[in-house]
């Protein structure tokens, strides 16, 4: 019902953005945590698919091999 009435009771404690659904707040909090880290340059991402796309930009990522 919150969505239909525009009520947003769930607030992010880091940026004060508000959400009607708690699940949306949990998803939003990943933006602040950025749990996915590039093992080559240590750049961080909030979603795995962003990290995977980023890894393709590193030329050495495609030529790593076991020795």
Jmol script that loads the backbone (N, CA, C; Angstrom):
load data "model"
ATOM      1  N   UNK A   1       0.812  -1.201   0.000  1.00  0.00           N
ATOM      2  CA  UNK A   1       0.000   0.000   0.000  1.00  0.00           C
ATOM      3  C   UNK A   1       0.853   1.261   0.000  1.00  0.00           C
ATOM      4  N   UNK A   2       2.025   1.198   0.605  1.00  0.00           N
ATOM      5  CA  UNK A   2       2.895   2.366   0.635  1.00  0.00           C
ATOM      6  C   UNK A   2       3.177   2.892  -0.769  1.00  0.00           C
ATOM      7  N   UNK A   3       3.370   1.978  -1.696  1.00  0.00           N
ATOM      8  CA  UNK A   3       3.702   2.364  -3.067  1.00  0.00           C
ATOM      9  C   UNK A   3       2.561   3.148  -3.697  1.00  0.00           C
ATOM     10  N   UNK A   4       1.325   2.706  -3.492  1.00  0.00           N
ATOM     11  CA  UNK A   4       0.173   3.368  -4.100  1.00  0.00           C
ATOM     12  C   UNK A   4      -0.061   4.766  -3.537  1.00  0.00           C
ATOM     13  N   UNK A   5       0.268   4.966  -2.272  1.00  0.00           N
ATOM     14  CA  UNK A   5       0.024   6.258  -1.632  1.00  0.00           C
ATOM     15  C   UNK A   5       1.264   7.149  -1.601  1.00  0.00           C
ATOM     16  N   UNK A   6       2.368   6.667  -2.125  1.00  0.00           N
ATOM     17  CA  UNK A   6       3.590   7.464  -2.147  1.00  0.00           C
ATOM     18  C   UNK A   6       4.280   7.572  -0.799  1.00  0.00           C
ATOM     19  N   UNK A   7       3.940   6.698   0.136  1.00  0.00           N
ATOM     20  CA  UNK A   7       4.560   6.709   1.459  1.00  0.00           C
ATOM     21  C   UNK A   7       5.897   5.971   1.376  1.00  0.00           C
ATOM     22  N   UNK A   8       6.944   6.588   1.900  1.00  0.00           N
ATOM     23  CA  UNK A   8       8.280   5.992   1.854  1.00  0.00           C
ATOM     24  C   UNK A   8       8.880   5.966   3.262  1.00  0.00           C
ATOM     25  N   UNK A   9       8.512   4.962   4.042  1.00  0.00           N
ATOM     26  CA  UNK A   9       8.959   4.926   5.440  1.00  0.00           C
ATOM     27  C   UNK A   9      10.388   4.413   5.654  1.00  0.00           C
ATOM     28  N   UNK A  10      11.005   3.822   4.627  1.00  0.00           N
ATOM     29  CA  UNK A  10      12.331   3.231   4.786  1.00  0.00           C
ATOM     30  C   UNK A  10      13.389   4.188   4.247  1.00  0.00           C
ATOM     31  N   UNK A  11      14.250   4.680   5.136  1.00  0.00           N
ATOM     32  CA  UNK A  11      15.262   5.670   4.758  1.00  0.00           C
ATOM     33  C   UNK A  11      16.659   5.077   4.865  1.00  0.00           C
ATOM     34  N   UNK A  12      17.494   5.417   3.904  1.00  0.00           N
ATOM     35  CA  UNK A  12      18.902   5.043   3.947  1.00  0.00           C
ATOM     36  C   UNK A  12      19.590   5.932   4.983  1.00  0.00           C
ATOM     37  N   UNK A  13      20.334   5.325   5.875  1.00  0.00           N
ATOM     38  CA  UNK A  13      21.011   6.095   6.921  1.00  0.00           C
ATOM     39  C   UNK A  13      22.275   6.782   6.415  1.00  0.00           C
ATOM     40  N   UNK A  14      22.711   6.433   5.210  1.00  0.00           N
ATOM     41  CA  UNK A  14      23.926   7.032   4.670  1.00  0.00           C
ATOM     42  C   UNK A  14      23.663   8.222   3.761  1.00  0.00           C
ATOM     43  N   UNK A  15      22.519   8.222   3.068  1.00  0.00           N
ATOM     44  CA  UNK A  15      22.254   9.329   2.142  1.00  0.00           C
ATOM     45  C   UNK A  15      20.845   9.896   2.273  1.00  0.00           C
ATOM     46  N   UNK A  16      20.030   9.360   3.166  1.00  0.00           N
ATOM     47  CA  UNK A  16      18.666   9.831   3.425  1.00  0.00           C
ATOM     48  C   UNK A  16      17.688   9.621   2.272  1.00  0.00           C
ATOM     49  N   UNK A  17      18.067   8.843   1.266  1.00  0.00           N
ATOM     50  CA  UNK A  17      17.110   8.494   0.221  1.00  0.00           C
ATOM     51  C   UNK A  17      16.056   7.587   0.845  1.00  0.00           C
ATOM     52  N   UNK A  18      14.802   7.732   0.416  1.00  0.00           N
ATOM     53  CA  UNK A  18      13.692   7.002   1.039  1.00  0.00           C
ATOM     54  C   UNK A  18      13.047   6.036   0.048  1.00  0.00           C
ATOM     55  N   UNK A  19      12.458   4.953   0.608  1.00  0.00           N
ATOM     56  CA  UNK A  19      11.864   3.900  -0.200  1.00  0.00           C
ATOM     57  C   UNK A  19      10.544   3.438   0.398  1.00  0.00           C
ATOM     58  N   UNK A  20       9.639   3.012  -0.469  1.00  0.00           N
ATOM     59  CA  UNK A  20       8.342   2.500  -0.036  1.00  0.00           C
ATOM     60  C   UNK A  20       8.451   1.049   0.424  1.00  0.00           C
ATOM     61  N   UNK A  21       9.395   0.310  -0.125  1.00  0.00           N
ATOM     62  CA  UNK A  21       9.562  -1.109   0.217  1.00  0.00           C
ATOM     63  C   UNK A  21      10.931  -1.342   0.858  1.00  0.00           C
ATOM     64  N   UNK A  22      10.948  -2.161   1.891  1.00  0.00           N
ATOM     65  CA  UNK A  22      12.205  -2.457   2.581  1.00  0.00           C
ATOM     66  C   UNK A  22      13.195  -3.156   1.653  1.00  0.00           C
ATOM     67  N   UNK A  23      12.693  -4.001   0.760  1.00  0.00           N
ATOM     68  CA  UNK A  23      13.584  -4.707  -0.166  1.00  0.00           C
ATOM     69  C   UNK A  23      14.330  -3.728  -1.074  1.00  0.00           C
ATOM     70  N   UNK A  24      13.679  -2.635  -1.451  1.00  0.00           N
ATOM     71  CA  UNK A  24      14.343  -1.621  -2.272  1.00  0.00           C
ATOM     72  C   UNK A  24      15.462  -0.934  -1.486  1.00  0.00           C
ATOM     73  N   UNK A  25      15.232  -0.722  -0.192  1.00  0.00           N
ATOM     74  CA  UNK A  25      16.272  -0.131   0.655  1.00  0.00           C
ATOM     75  C   UNK A  25      17.475  -1.060   0.737  1.00  0.00           C
ATOM     76  N   UNK A  26      17.243  -2.361   0.926  1.00  0.00           N
ATOM     77  CA  UNK A  26      18.352  -3.310   1.002  1.00  0.00           C
ATOM     78  C   UNK A  26      19.157  -3.311  -0.297  1.00  0.00           C
ATOM     79  N   UNK A  27      18.473  -3.274  -1.427  1.00  0.00           N
ATOM     80  CA  UNK A  27      19.162  -3.237  -2.718  1.00  0.00           C
ATOM     81  C   UNK A  27      19.962  -1.946  -2.851  1.00  0.00           C
ATOM     82  N   UNK A  28      19.385  -0.841  -2.418  1.00  0.00           N
ATOM     83  CA  UNK A  28      20.059   0.455  -2.487  1.00  0.00           C
ATOM     84  C   UNK A  28      21.325   0.475  -1.633  1.00  0.00           C
ATOM     85  N   UNK A  29      21.294  -0.168  -0.479  1.00  0.00           N
ATOM     86  CA  UNK A  29      22.452  -0.156   0.421  1.00  0.00           C
ATOM     87  C   UNK A  29      23.676  -0.798  -0.208  1.00  0.00           C
ATOM     88  N   UNK A  30      23.478  -1.685  -1.173  1.00  0.00           N
ATOM     89  CA  UNK A  30      24.614  -2.278  -1.880  1.00  0.00           C
ATOM     90  C   UNK A  30      25.426  -1.215  -2.610  1.00  0.00           C
ATOM     91  N   UNK A  31      24.766  -0.143  -3.035  1.00  0.00           N
ATOM     92  CA  UNK A  31      25.479   0.938  -3.713  1.00  0.00           C
ATOM     93  C   UNK A  31      26.549   1.539  -2.809  1.00  0.00           C
ATOM     94  N   UNK A  32      26.265   1.611  -1.540  1.00  0.00           N
ATOM     95  CA  UNK A  32      27.214   2.183  -0.595  1.00  0.00           C
ATOM     96  C   UNK A  32      28.302   1.185  -0.193  1.00  0.00           C
ATOM     97  N   UNK A  33      27.982  -0.095  -0.197  1.00  0.00           N
ATOM     98  CA  UNK A  33      28.932  -1.106   0.263  1.00  0.00           C
ATOM     99  C   UNK A  33      29.906  -1.534  -0.828  1.00  0.00           C
ATOM    100  N   UNK A  34      29.450  -1.605  -2.063  1.00  0.00           N
ATOM    101  CA  UNK A  34      30.258  -2.044  -3.203  1.00  0.00           C
ATOM    102  C   UNK A  34      31.096  -3.283  -2.855  1.00  0.00           C
ATOM    103  N   UNK A  35      30.448  -4.427  -2.698  1.00  0.00           N
ATOM    104  CA  UNK A  35      31.145  -5.622  -2.232  1.00  0.00           C
ATOM    105  C   UNK A  35      31.993  -6.340  -3.287  1.00  0.00           C
ATOM    106  N   UNK A  36      31.867  -5.977  -4.558  1.00  0.00           N
ATOM    107  CA  UNK A  36      32.590  -6.682  -5.617  1.00  0.00           C
ATOM    108  C   UNK A  36      33.833  -5.888  -6.009  1.00  0.00           C
ATOM    109  N   UNK A  37      34.999  -6.516  -5.875  1.00  0.00           N
ATOM    110  CA  UNK A  37      36.273  -5.819  -6.061  1.00  0.00           C
ATOM    111  C   UNK A  37      37.074  -6.451  -7.199  1.00  0.00           C
ATOM    112  N   UNK A  38      37.635  -5.601  -8.054  1.00  0.00           N
ATOM    113  CA  UNK A  38      38.504  -6.059  -9.141  1.00  0.00           C
ATOM    114  C   UNK A  38      39.836  -6.506  -8.545  1.00  0.00           C
ATOM    115  N   UNK A  39      40.264  -7.719  -8.851  1.00  0.00           N
ATOM    116  CA  UNK A  39      41.512  -8.242  -8.303  1.00  0.00           C
ATOM    117  C   UNK A  39      42.738  -7.655  -8.994  1.00  0.00           C
ATOM    118  N   UNK A  40      42.534  -6.917 -10.089  1.00  0.00           N
ATOM    119  CA  UNK A  40      43.653  -6.323 -10.816  1.00  0.00           C
ATOM    120  C   UNK A  40      43.925  -4.891 -10.355  1.00  0.00           C
ATOM    121  N   UNK A  41      42.883  -4.069 -10.255  1.00  0.00           N
ATOM    122  CA  UNK A  41      43.078  -2.651  -9.931  1.00  0.00           C
ATOM    123  C   UNK A  41      42.383  -2.214  -8.641  1.00  0.00           C
ATOM    124  N   UNK A  42      41.679  -3.130  -7.990  1.00  0.00           N
ATOM    125  CA  UNK A  42      40.972  -2.861  -6.727  1.00  0.00           C
ATOM    126  C   UNK A  42      39.793  -1.904  -6.844  1.00  0.00           C
ATOM    127  N   UNK A  43      39.334  -1.612  -8.043  1.00  0.00           N
ATOM    128  CA  UNK A  43      38.128  -0.809  -8.198  1.00  0.00           C
ATOM    129  C   UNK A  43      36.949  -1.628  -7.685  1.00  0.00           C
ATOM    130  N   UNK A  44      35.994  -0.956  -7.040  1.00  0.00           N
ATOM    131  CA  UNK A  44      34.876  -1.657  -6.412  1.00  0.00           C
ATOM    132  C   UNK A  44      33.563  -1.372  -7.136  1.00  0.00           C
ATOM    133  N   UNK A  45      32.655  -2.370  -7.089  1.00  0.00           N
ATOM    134  CA  UNK A  45      31.369  -2.287  -7.775  1.00  0.00           C
ATOM    135  C   UNK A  45      30.260  -2.799  -6.865  1.00  0.00           C
ATOM    136  N   UNK A  46      29.059  -2.292  -7.091  1.00  0.00           N
ATOM    137  CA  UNK A  46      27.933  -2.741  -6.275  1.00  0.00           C
ATOM    138  C   UNK A  46      27.267  -3.981  -6.842  1.00  0.00           C
ATOM    139  N   UNK A  47      27.533  -4.315  -8.097  1.00  0.00           N
ATOM    140  CA  UNK A  47      26.915  -5.498  -8.711  1.00  0.00           C
ATOM    141  C   UNK A  47      27.974  -6.343  -9.421  1.00  0.00           C
ATOM    142  N   UNK A  48      27.799  -7.655  -9.350  1.00  0.00           N
ATOM    143  CA  UNK A  48      28.749  -8.573  -9.967  1.00  0.00           C
ATOM    144  C   UNK A  48      28.828  -8.372 -11.472  1.00  0.00           C
ATOM    145  N   UNK A  49      27.692  -8.117 -12.117  1.00  0.00           N
ATOM    146  CA  UNK A  49      27.732  -7.946 -13.575  1.00  0.00           C
ATOM    147  C   UNK A  49      28.546  -6.722 -13.979  1.00  0.00           C
ATOM    148  N   UNK A  50      28.580  -5.687 -13.133  1.00  0.00           N
ATOM    149  CA  UNK A  50      29.423  -4.521 -13.418  1.00  0.00           C
ATOM    150  C   UNK A  50      30.900  -4.896 -13.318  1.00  0.00           C
ATOM    151  N   UNK A  51      31.248  -5.688 -12.319  1.00  0.00           N
ATOM    152  CA  UNK A  51      32.627  -6.150 -12.174  1.00  0.00           C
ATOM    153  C   UNK A  51      33.036  -7.002 -13.366  1.00  0.00           C
ATOM    154  N   UNK A  52      32.174  -7.919 -13.789  1.00  0.00           N
ATOM    155  CA  UNK A  52      32.506  -8.785 -14.922  1.00  0.00           C
ATOM    156  C   UNK A  52      32.741  -7.978 -16.194  1.00  0.00           C
ATOM    157  N   UNK A  53      31.916  -6.959 -16.416  1.00  0.00           N
ATOM    158  CA  UNK A  53      32.092  -6.085 -17.584  1.00  0.00           C
ATOM    159  C   UNK A  53      33.415  -5.316 -17.461  1.00  0.00           C
ATOM    160  N   UNK A  54      33.730  -4.837 -16.266  1.00  0.00           N
ATOM    161  CA  UNK A  54      34.969  -4.105 -16.019  1.00  0.00           C
ATOM    162  C   UNK A  54      36.193  -4.983 -16.268  1.00  0.00           C
ATOM    163  N   UNK A  55      36.144  -6.241 -15.819  1.00  0.00           N
ATOM    164  CA  UNK A  55      37.287  -7.140 -15.978  1.00  0.00           C
ATOM    165  C   UNK A  55      37.671  -7.329 -17.439  1.00  0.00           C
ATOM    166  N   UNK A  56      36.705  -7.253 -18.327  1.00  0.00           N
ATOM    167  CA  UNK A  56      36.985  -7.407 -19.758  1.00  0.00           C
ATOM    168  C   UNK A  56      37.790  -6.243 -20.315  1.00  0.00           C
ATOM    169  N   UNK A  57      37.829  -5.122 -19.592  1.00  0.00           N
ATOM    170  CA  UNK A  57      38.593  -3.957 -20.035  1.00  0.00           C
ATOM    171  C   UNK A  57      40.085  -4.102 -19.749  1.00  0.00           C
ATOM    172  N   UNK A  58      40.448  -4.984 -18.832  1.00  0.00           N
ATOM    173  CA  UNK A  58      41.856  -5.212 -18.508  1.00  0.00           C
ATOM    174  C   UNK A  58      42.445  -6.184 -19.524  1.00  0.00           C
ATOM    175  N   UNK A  59      43.433  -5.754 -20.296  1.00  0.00           N
ATOM    176  CA  UNK A  59      44.015  -6.668 -21.294  1.00  0.00           C
ATOM    177  C   UNK A  59      44.660  -7.894 -20.654  1.00  0.00           C
ATOM    178  N   UNK A  60      45.214  -7.764 -19.457  1.00  0.00           N
ATOM    179  CA  UNK A  60      45.873  -8.906 -18.822  1.00  0.00           C
ATOM    180  C   UNK A  60      44.886  -9.923 -18.276  1.00  0.00           C
ATOM    181  N   UNK A  61      43.652  -9.536 -18.073  1.00  0.00           N
ATOM    182  CA  UNK A  61      42.664 -10.456 -17.508  1.00  0.00           C
ATOM    183  C   UNK A  61      42.401 -11.629 -18.441  1.00  0.00           C
ATOM    184  N   UNK A  62      42.548 -11.406 -19.737  1.00  0.00           N
ATOM    185  CA  UNK A  62      42.252 -12.456 -20.710  1.00  0.00           C
ATOM    186  C   UNK A  62      43.451 -13.352 -21.007  1.00  0.00           C
ATOM    187  N   UNK A  63      44.653 -12.951 -20.577  1.00  0.00           N
ATOM    188  CA  UNK A  63      45.837 -13.743 -20.910  1.00  0.00           C
ATOM    189  C   UNK A  63      46.460 -14.429 -19.696  1.00  0.00           C
ATOM    190  N   UNK A  64      45.809 -14.349 -18.552  1.00  0.00           N
ATOM    191  CA  UNK A  64      46.340 -15.018 -17.373  1.00  0.00           C
ATOM    192  C   UNK A  64      46.298 -16.527 -17.578  1.00  0.00           C
ATOM    193  N   UNK A  65      47.386 -17.178 -17.207  1.00  0.00           N
ATOM    194  CA  UNK A  65      47.414 -18.635 -17.337  1.00  0.00           C
ATOM    195  C   UNK A  65      48.206 -19.229 -16.185  1.00  0.00           C
ATOM    196  N   UNK A  66      47.977 -20.501 -15.918  1.00  0.00           N
ATOM    197  CA  UNK A  66      48.703 -21.198 -14.864  1.00  0.00           C
ATOM    198  C   UNK A  66      50.099 -21.541 -15.353  1.00  0.00           C
ATOM    199  N   UNK A  67      51.059 -21.549 -14.434  1.00  0.00           N
ATOM    200  CA  UNK A  67      52.443 -21.905 -14.800  1.00  0.00           C
ATOM    201  C   UNK A  67      52.941 -23.015 -13.925  1.00  0.00           C
TER     202      UNK A  67
END
end "model"
wireframe off; spacefill off
backbone 0.3
color backbone group
